[in-house]
C-alpha cells in the first residue's frame, strides 16, 4: 500500500512538472517540447560562463551575437548572406 502511494505521488509530481514546463515554454522562458533551441545556444551559454575565467572570451560572444542580429535583420536564419 505504501509503495502504491509513493508511486502515485511520484507520477502526480512528474505530471505537475510536465505541465509547468509546458506553461514556461508557452511564455518563452524554456525550451521543452515544441520549441527547439538553436544549435549555438549551448556553446553561447558555455562561452558566457568562460567569460568569468577568461575575460577575452567576451569578444567572441559579442561577435556571435552581432552576427545573429545581422542575420535576423537580413530576413531570418536561412538568409545568412553567405556566412
Phi and psi in radians as a Rosetta constraint file:
Dihedral C 1 N 2 CA 2 C 2 CIRCULARHARMONIC -1.130 0.35
Dihedral N 2 CA 2 C 2 N 3 CIRCULARHARMONIC -0.646 0.35
Dihedral C 2 N 3 CA 3 C 3 CIRCULARHARMONIC -1.123 0.35
Dihedral N 3 CA 3 C 3 N 4 CIRCULARHARMONIC -0.685 0.35
Dihedral C 3 N 4 CA 4 C 4 CIRCULARHARMONIC -1.135 0.35
Dihedral N 4 CA 4 C 4 N 5 CIRCULARHARMONIC -0.688 0.35
Dihedral C 4 N 5 CA 5 C 5 CIRCULARHARMONIC -1.126 0.35
Dihedral N 5 CA 5 C 5 N 6 CIRCULARHARMONIC -0.764 0.35
Dihedral C 5 N 6 CA 6 C 6 CIRCULARHARMONIC -1.097 0.35
Dihedral N 6 CA 6 C 6 N 7 CIRCULARHARMONIC -0.728 0.35
Dihedral C 6 N 7 CA 7 C 7 CIRCULARHARMONIC -1.111 0.35
Dihedral N 7 CA 7 C 7 N 8 CIRCULARHARMONIC -0.815 0.35
Dihedral C 7 N 8 CA 8 C 8 CIRCULARHARMONIC -1.143 0.35
Dihedral N 8 CA 8 C 8 N 9 CIRCULARHARMONIC -0.673 0.35
Dihedral C 8 N 9 CA 9 C 9 CIRCULARHARMONIC -1.127 0.35
Dihedral N 9 CA 9 C 9 N 10 CIRCULARHARMONIC -0.714 0.35
Dihedral C 9 N 10 CA 10 C 10 CIRCULARHARMONIC -1.129 0.35
Dihedral N 10 CA 10 C 10 N 11 CIRCULARHARMONIC -0.783 0.35
Dihedral C 10 N 11 CA 11 C 11 CIRCULARHARMONIC -1.100 0.35
Dihedral N 11 CA 11 C 11 N 12 CIRCULARHARMONIC -0.715 0.35
Dihedral C 11 N 12 CA 12 C 12 CIRCULARHARMONIC -1.132 0.35
Dihedral N 12 CA 12 C 12 N 13 CIRCULARHARMONIC -0.713 0.35
Dihedral C 12 N 13 CA 13 C 13 CIRCULARHARMONIC -1.120 0.35
Dihedral N 13 CA 13 C 13 N 14 CIRCULARHARMONIC -0.741 0.35
Dihedral C 13 N 14 CA 14 C 14 CIRCULARHARMONIC -1.112 0.35
Dihedral N 14 CA 14 C 14 N 15 CIRCULARHARMONIC -0.695 0.35
Dihedral C 14 N 15 CA 15 C 15 CIRCULARHARMONIC -1.126 0.35
Dihedral N 15 CA 15 C 15 N 16 CIRCULARHARMONIC -0.702 0.35
Dihedral C 15 N 16 CA 16 C 16 CIRCULARHARMONIC -1.118 0.35
Dihedral N 16 CA 16 C 16 N 17 CIRCULARHARMONIC -0.717 0.35
Dihedral C 16 N 17 CA 17 C 17 CIRCULARHARMONIC -1.114 0.35
Dihedral N 17 CA 17 C 17 N 18 CIRCULARHARMONIC -0.672 0.35
Dihedral C 17 N 18 CA 18 C 18 CIRCULARHARMONIC -1.075 0.35
Dihedral N 18 CA 18 C 18 N 19 CIRCULARHARMONIC -0.825 0.35
Dihedral C 18 N 19 CA 19 C 19 CIRCULARHARMONIC -1.137 0.35
Dihedral N 19 CA 19 C 19 N 20 CIRCULARHARMONIC -0.668 0.35
Dihedral C 19 N 20 CA 20 C 20 CIRCULARHARMONIC -1.093 0.35
Dihedral N 20 CA 20 C 20 N 21 CIRCULARHARMONIC -0.750 0.35
Dihedral C 20 N 21 CA 21 C 21 CIRCULARHARMONIC -1.118 0.35
Dihedral N 21 CA 21 C 21 N 22 CIRCULARHARMONIC -0.694 0.35
Dihedral C 21 N 22 CA 22 C 22 CIRCULARHARMONIC -1.122 0.35
Dihedral N 22 CA 22 C 22 N 23 CIRCULARHARMONIC -0.688 0.35
Dihedral C 22 N 23 CA 23 C 23 CIRCULARHARMONIC -1.148 0.35
Dihedral N 23 CA 23 C 23 N 24 CIRCULARHARMONIC -0.772 0.35
Dihedral C 23 N 24 CA 24 C 24 CIRCULARHARMONIC -1.080 0.35
Dihedral N 24 CA 24 C 24 N 25 CIRCULARHARMONIC -0.652 0.35
Dihedral C 24 N 25 CA 25 C 25 CIRCULARHARMONIC -1.160 0.35
Dihedral N 25 CA 25 C 25 N 26 CIRCULARHARMONIC -0.678 0.35
Dihedral C 25 N 26 CA 26 C 26 CIRCULARHARMONIC -1.149 0.35
Dihedral N 26 CA 26 C 26 N 27 CIRCULARHARMONIC -0.466 0.35
Dihedral C 26 N 27 CA 27 C 27 CIRCULARHARMONIC -1.489 0.35
Dihedral N 27 CA 27 C 27 N 28 CIRCULARHARMONIC -0.124 0.35
Dihedral C 27 N 28 CA 28 C 28 CIRCULARHARMONIC 1.469 0.35
Dihedral N 28 CA 28 C 28 N 29 CIRCULARHARMONIC 0.292 0.35
Dihedral C 28 N 29 CA 29 C 29 CIRCULARHARMONIC -1.705 0.35
Dihedral N 29 CA 29 C 29 N 30 CIRCULARHARMONIC -0.123 0.35
Dihedral C 29 N 30 CA 30 C 30 CIRCULARHARMONIC -2.685 0.35
Dihedral N 30 CA 30 C 30 N 31 CIRCULARHARMONIC 2.460 0.35
Dihedral C 30 N 31 CA 31 C 31 CIRCULARHARMONIC -1.659 0.35
Dihedral N 31 CA 31 C 31 N 32 CIRCULARHARMONIC 2.106 0.35
Dihedral C 31 N 32 CA 32 C 32 CIRCULARHARMONIC -2.281 0.35
Dihedral N 32 CA 32 C 32 N 33 CIRCULARHARMONIC -1.371 0.35
Dihedral C 32 N 33 CA 33 C 33 CIRCULARHARMONIC -1.994 0.35
Dihedral N 33 CA 33 C 33 N 34 CIRCULARHARMONIC -0.805 0.35
Dihedral C 33 N 34 CA 34 C 34 CIRCULARHARMONIC -1.599 0.35
Dihedral N 34 CA 34 C 34 N 35 CIRCULARHARMONIC -0.570 0.35
Dihedral C 34 N 35 CA 35 C 35 CIRCULARHARMONIC -1.839 0.35
Dihedral N 35 CA 35 C 35 N 36 CIRCULARHARMONIC 2.382 0.35
Dihedral C 35 N 36 CA 36 C 36 CIRCULARHARMONIC -1.919 0.35
Dihedral N 36 CA 36 C 36 N 37 CIRCULARHARMONIC 2.499 0.35
Dihedral C 36 N 37 CA 37 C 37 CIRCULARHARMONIC -1.280 0.35
Dihedral N 37 CA 37 C 37 N 38 CIRCULARHARMONIC 2.694 0.35
Dihedral C 37 N 38 CA 38 C 38 CIRCULARHARMONIC -1.204 0.35
Dihedral N 38 CA 38 C 38 N 39 CIRCULARHARMONIC 2.684 0.35
Dihedral C 38 N 39 CA 39 C 39 CIRCULARHARMONIC -1.053 0.35
Dihedral N 39 CA 39 C 39 N 40 CIRCULARHARMONIC -0.482 0.35
Dihedral C 39 N 40 CA 40 C 40 CIRCULARHARMONIC -1.541 0.35
Dihedral N 40 CA 40 C 40 N 41 CIRCULARHARMONIC -0.048 0.35
Dihedral C 40 N 41 CA 41 C 41 CIRCULARHARMONIC -1.133 0.35
Dihedral N 41 CA 41 C 41 N 42 CIRCULARHARMONIC -0.668 0.35
Dihedral C 41 N 42 CA 42 C 42 CIRCULARHARMONIC -1.178 0.35
Dihedral N 42 CA 42 C 42 N 43 CIRCULARHARMONIC -0.744 0.35
Dihedral C 42 N 43 CA 43 C 43 CIRCULARHARMONIC -1.088 0.35
Dihedral N 43 CA 43 C 43 N 44 CIRCULARHARMONIC -0.710 0.35
Dihedral C 43 N 44 CA 44 C 44 CIRCULARHARMONIC -1.140 0.35
Dihedral N 44 CA 44 C 44 N 45 CIRCULARHARMONIC -0.663 0.35
Dihedral C 44 N 45 CA 45 C 45 CIRCULARHARMONIC -1.146 0.35
Dihedral N 45 CA 45 C 45 N 46 CIRCULARHARMONIC -0.766 0.35
Dihedral C 45 N 46 CA 46 C 46 CIRCULARHARMONIC -1.168 0.35
Dihedral N 46 CA 46 C 46 N 47 CIRCULARHARMONIC -0.618 0.35
Dihedral C 46 N 47 CA 47 C 47 CIRCULARHARMONIC -1.159 0.35
Dihedral N 47 CA 47 C 47 N 48 CIRCULARHARMONIC -0.644 0.35
Dihedral C 47 N 48 CA 48 C 48 CIRCULARHARMONIC -1.108 0.35
Dihedral N 48 CA 48 C 48 N 49 CIRCULARHARMONIC -0.666 0.35
Dihedral C 48 N 49 CA 49 C 49 CIRCULARHARMONIC -1.201 0.35
Dihedral N 49 CA 49 C 49 N 50 CIRCULARHARMONIC -0.602 0.35
Dihedral C 49 N 50 CA 50 C 50 CIRCULARHARMONIC -1.156 0.35
Dihedral N 50 CA 50 C 50 N 51 CIRCULARHARMONIC -0.421 0.35
Dihedral C 50 N 51 CA 51 C 51 CIRCULARHARMONIC -1.024 0.35
Dihedral N 51 CA 51 C 51 N 52 CIRCULARHARMONIC -0.509 0.35
Dihedral C 51 N 52 CA 52 C 52 CIRCULARHARMONIC -1.122 0.35
Dihedral N 52 CA 52 C 52 N 53 CIRCULARHARMONIC -0.730 0.35
Dihedral C 52 N 53 CA 53 C 53 CIRCULARHARMONIC -1.494 0.35
Dihedral N 53 CA 53 C 53 N 54 CIRCULARHARMONIC -0.725 0.35
Dihedral C 53 N 54 CA 54 C 54 CIRCULARHARMONIC -2.171 0.35
Dihedral N 54 CA 54 C 54 N 55 CIRCULARHARMONIC 1.727 0.35
Dihedral C 54 N 55 CA 55 C 55 CIRCULARHARMONIC -1.037 0.35
Dihedral N 55 CA 55 C 55 N 56 CIRCULARHARMONIC -0.391 0.35
Dihedral C 55 N 56 CA 56 C 56 CIRCULARHARMONIC -1.165 0.35
Dihedral N 56 CA 56 C 56 N 57 CIRCULARHARMONIC -0.336 0.35
Dihedral C 56 N 57 CA 57 C 57 CIRCULARHARMONIC -1.210 0.35
Dihedral N 57 CA 57 C 57 N 58 CIRCULARHARMONIC -0.296 0.35
Dihedral C 57 N 58 CA 58 C 58 CIRCULARHARMONIC -1.085 0.35
Dihedral N 58 CA 58 C 58 N 59 CIRCULARHARMONIC -0.609 0.35
Dihedral C 58 N 59 CA 59 C 59 CIRCULARHARMONIC -1.070 0.35
Dihedral N 59 CA 59 C 59 N 60 CIRCULARHARMONIC -0.758 0.35
Dihedral C 59 N 60 CA 60 C 60 CIRCULARHARMONIC -1.104 0.35
Dihedral N 60 CA 60 C 60 N 61 CIRCULARHARMONIC -0.753 0.35
Dihedral C 60 N 61 CA 61 C 61 CIRCULARHARMONIC -1.114 0.35
Dihedral N 61 CA 61 C 61 N 62 CIRCULARHARMONIC -0.717 0.35
Dihedral C 61 N 62 CA 62 C 62 CIRCULARHARMONIC -1.117 0.35
Dihedral N 62 CA 62 C 62 N 63 CIRCULARHARMONIC -0.697 0.35
Dihedral C 62 N 63 CA 63 C 63 CIRCULARHARMONIC -1.132 0.35
Dihedral N 63 CA 63 C 63 N 64 CIRCULARHARMONIC -0.755 0.35
Dihedral C 63 N 64 CA 64 C 64 CIRCULARHARMONIC -1.078 0.35
Dihedral N 64 CA 64 C 64 N 65 CIRCULARHARMONIC -0.760 0.35
Dihedral C 64 N 65 CA 65 C 65 CIRCULARHARMONIC -1.156 0.35
Dihedral N 65 CA 65 C 65 N 66 CIRCULARHARMONIC -0.676 0.35
Dihedral C 65 N 66 CA 66 C 66 CIRCULARHARMONIC -1.122 0.35
Dihedral N 66 CA 66 C 66 N 67 CIRCULARHARMONIC -0.736 0.35
Dihedral C 66 N 67 CA 67 C 67 CIRCULARHARMONIC -1.110 0.35
Dihedral N 67 CA 67 C 67 N 68 CIRCULARHARMONIC -0.705 0.35
Dihedral C 67 N 68 CA 68 C 68 CIRCULARHARMONIC -1.098 0.35
Dihedral N 68 CA 68 C 68 N 69 CIRCULARHARMONIC -0.736 0.35
Dihedral C 68 N 69 CA 69 C 69 CIRCULARHARMONIC -1.132 0.35
Dihedral N 69 CA 69 C 69 N 70 CIRCULARHARMONIC -0.720 0.35
Dihedral C 69 N 70 CA 70 C 70 CIRCULARHARMONIC -1.109 0.35
Dihedral N 70 CA 70 C 70 N 71 CIRCULARHARMONIC -0.690 0.35
Dihedral C 70 N 71 CA 71 C 71 CIRCULARHARMONIC -1.133 0.35
Dihedral N 71 CA 71 C 71 N 72 CIRCULARHARMONIC -0.733 0.35
Dihedral C 71 N 72 CA 72 C 72 CIRCULARHARMONIC -1.145 0.35
Dihedral N 72 CA 72 C 72 N 73 CIRCULARHARMONIC -0.651 0.35
Dihedral C 72 N 73 CA 73 C 73 CIRCULARHARMONIC -1.188 0.35
Dihedral N 73 CA 73 C 73 N 74 CIRCULARHARMONIC -0.513 0.35
Dihedral C 73 N 74 CA 74 C 74 CIRCULARHARMONIC -1.390 0.35
Dihedral N 74 CA 74 C 74 N 75 CIRCULARHARMONIC -0.133 0.35
Dihedral C 74 N 75 CA 75 C 75 CIRCULARHARMONIC 2.188 0.35
Dihedral N 75 CA 75 C 75 N 76 CIRCULARHARMONIC 0.308 0.35
Dihedral C 75 N 76 CA 76 C 76 CIRCULARHARMONIC 2.003 0.35
Dihedral N 76 CA 76 C 76 N 77 CIRCULARHARMONIC 3.077 0.35
Dihedral C 76 N 77 CA 77 C 77 CIRCULARHARMONIC -1.201 0.35
Dihedral N 77 CA 77 C 77 N 78 CIRCULARHARMONIC -0.413 0.35
Dihedral C 77 N 78 CA 78 C 78 CIRCULARHARMONIC -1.360 0.35
Dihedral N 78 CA 78 C 78 N 79 CIRCULARHARMONIC -0.350 0.35
Dihedral C 78 N 79 CA 79 C 79 CIRCULARHARMONIC -1.818 0.35
Dihedral N 79 CA 79 C 79 N 80 CIRCULARHARMONIC 1.194 0.35
Dihedral C 79 N 80 CA 80 C 80 CIRCULARHARMONIC -1.433 0.35
Dihedral N 80 CA 80 C 80 N 81 CIRCULARHARMONIC -0.121 0.35
Dihedral C 80 N 81 CA 81 C 81 CIRCULARHARMONIC 1.200 0.35
Dihedral N 81 CA 81 C 81 N 82 CIRCULARHARMONIC 0.567 0.35
Dihedral C 81 N 82 CA 82 C 82 CIRCULARHARMONIC 1.585 0.35
Dihedral N 82 CA 82 C 82 N 83 CIRCULARHARMONIC 0.038 0.35
